[in-house]
Amino acid sequence: MIKLLVRLPRLAALALIFVRELAMSSFTVARDVLRPGHRYRSAIVGVPLDLRDDIQIATLANLITLTPGTTSLLVSANREVLYVHAMDCPSPDDLIASIKEGFETKVRETFR
């Protein structure tokens, strides 16, 4: 019971990050789809993982897939890289930084 009470604020922080990302990416995807002549720069990007636990990696992959414009494709056999497809990715480094500083950090904090 105490573990759950300690974990609740972390879960709430993760949920808030997800809702923020969901809203921002939904707006971006809708704008890009409705913009005539927009040329997408889709990419498959390997995101290096600091997470090693299966539940943490699965949570991260699901959060990414639930966010419009991105899809988790594959976790490498050694669990060191998560491959992500982004609908519009002008900078793979920015995408990696966004995932690592946002979702991955919050998932790690939530499950520690």
One Martini backbone bead per residue (centre of mass of N, CA, C, O) as a GRO file, in nm:
protein
  112
    1MET     BB    1   0.057   0.063  -0.021
    2ILE     BB    2   0.299   0.254   0.003
    3LYS     BB    3   0.404   0.221  -0.283
    4LEU     BB    4   0.154   0.342  -0.417
    5LEU     BB    5   0.169   0.623  -0.281
    6VAL     BB    6   0.451   0.688  -0.402
    7ARG     BB    7   0.367   0.634  -0.713
    8LEU     BB    8   0.132   0.831  -0.784
    9PRO     BB    9   0.286   1.095  -0.860
   10ARG     BB   10   0.438   0.959  -1.095
   11LEU     BB   11   0.191   0.873  -1.259
   12ALA     BB   12   0.078   1.158  -1.292
   13ALA     BB   13   0.322   1.273  -1.446
   14LEU     BB   14   0.305   1.076  -1.683
   15ALA     BB   15   0.014   1.150  -1.768
   16LEU     BB   16   0.073   1.451  -1.828
   17ILE     BB   17   0.281   1.407  -2.047
   18PHE     BB   18   0.097   1.247  -2.235
   19VAL     BB   19  -0.127   1.458  -2.273
   20ARG     BB   20   0.055   1.673  -2.392
   21GLU     BB   21   0.161   1.506  -2.632
   22LEU     BB   22  -0.113   1.439  -2.752
   23ALA     BB   23  -0.204   1.727  -2.813
   24MET     BB   24   0.037   1.826  -2.982
   25SER     BB   25   0.038   1.594  -3.196
   26SER     BB   26  -0.251   1.622  -3.295
   27PHE     BB   27  -0.220   1.905  -3.405
   28THR     BB   28   0.017   1.851  -3.598
   29VAL     BB   29  -0.117   1.631  -3.771
   30ALA     BB   30  -0.363   1.792  -3.861
   31ARG     BB   31  -0.209   2.022  -3.995
   32ASP     BB   32  -0.043   1.845  -4.197
   33VAL     BB   33  -0.287   1.711  -4.342
   34LEU     BB   34  -0.430   1.999  -4.422
   35ARG     BB   35  -0.177   2.076  -4.570
   36PRO     BB   36  -0.093   2.177  -4.863
   37GLY     BB   37   0.203   2.028  -4.985
   38HIS     BB   38   0.312   1.863  -4.768
   39ARG     BB   39   0.636   1.738  -4.676
   40TYR     BB   40   0.740   1.458  -4.560
   41ARG     BB   41   0.989   1.337  -4.300
   42SER     BB   42   1.027   1.042  -4.271
   43ALA     BB   43   1.134   0.809  -4.001
   44ILE     BB   44   1.377   0.583  -3.876
   45VAL     BB   45   1.457   0.551  -3.526
   46GLY     BB   46   1.717   0.500  -3.299
   47VAL     BB   47   1.661   0.446  -2.953
   48PRO     BB   48   1.837   0.465  -2.686
   49LEU     BB   49   1.841   0.261  -2.397
   50ASP     BB   50   1.810   0.264  -2.033
   51LEU     BB   51   1.616   0.054  -2.028
   52ARG     BB   52   1.551  -0.311  -1.915
   53ASP     BB   53   1.271  -0.353  -1.846
   54ASP     BB   54   0.997  -0.483  -1.992
   55ILE     BB   55   0.777  -0.293  -1.877
   56GLN     BB   56   0.917  -0.028  -1.944
   57ILE     BB   57   0.950  -0.071  -2.248
   58ALA     BB   58   0.648  -0.118  -2.308
   59THR     BB   59   0.550   0.153  -2.205
   60LEU     BB   60   0.713   0.329  -2.396
   61ALA     BB   61   0.611   0.208  -2.663
   62ASN     BB   62   0.310   0.275  -2.611
   63LEU     BB   63   0.332   0.581  -2.581
   64ILE     BB   64   0.440   0.627  -2.864
   65THR     BB   65   0.204   0.490  -3.024
   66LEU     BB   66  -0.026   0.678  -2.891
   67THR     BB   67   0.122   0.894  -3.046
   68PRO     BB   68   0.078   1.092  -3.287
   69GLY     BB   69   0.320   1.013  -3.553
   70THR     BB   70   0.399   0.749  -3.385
   71THR     BB   71   0.594   0.429  -3.392
   72SER     BB   72   0.660   0.132  -3.266
   73LEU     BB   73   0.856  -0.143  -3.395
   74LEU     BB   74   1.139  -0.218  -3.227
   75VAL     BB   75   1.330  -0.432  -3.023
   76SER     BB   76   1.615  -0.516  -2.954
   77ALA     BB   77   1.757  -0.806  -2.841
   78ASN     BB   78   1.937  -0.630  -2.619
   79ARG     BB   79   1.764  -0.368  -2.528
   80GLU     BB   80   1.909  -0.084  -2.658
   81VAL     BB   81   1.683  -0.048  -2.894
   82LEU     BB   82   1.433   0.173  -3.029
   83TYR     BB   83   1.218   0.163  -3.296
   84VAL     BB   84   1.103   0.460  -3.474
   85HIS     BB   85   0.826   0.602  -3.628
   86ALA     BB   86   0.807   0.911  -3.812
   87MET     BB   87   0.617   1.115  -4.000
   88ASP     BB   88   0.783   1.382  -3.890
   89CYS     BB   89   1.157   1.416  -3.925
   90PRO     BB   90   1.391   1.659  -3.932
   91SER     BB   91   1.520   1.545  -3.638
   92PRO     BB   92   1.645   1.275  -3.487
   93ASP     BB   93   1.777   1.405  -3.236
   94ASP     BB   94   1.516   1.541  -3.130
   95LEU     BB   95   1.351   1.284  -3.094
   96ILE     BB   96   1.536   1.143  -2.898
   97ALA     BB   97   1.539   1.364  -2.681
   98SER     BB   98   1.233   1.368  -2.629
   99ILE     BB   99   1.206   1.075  -2.533
  100LYS     BB  100   1.426   1.072  -2.309
  101GLU     BB  101   1.324   1.340  -2.150
  102GLY     BB  102   1.040   1.227  -2.123
  103PHE     BB  103   0.925   0.930  -2.118
  104GLU     BB  104   1.175   0.774  -2.009
  105THR     BB  105   1.211   0.929  -1.747
  106LYS     BB  106   0.922   0.878  -1.633
  107VAL     BB  107   0.928   0.573  -1.637
  108ARG     BB  108   1.169   0.535  -1.452
  109GLU     BB  109   1.046   0.691  -1.207
  110THR     BB  110   0.785   0.517  -1.175
  111PHE     BB  111   0.958   0.219  -1.148
  112ARG     BB  112   1.168   0.262  -0.897
   0.00000   0.00000   0.00000
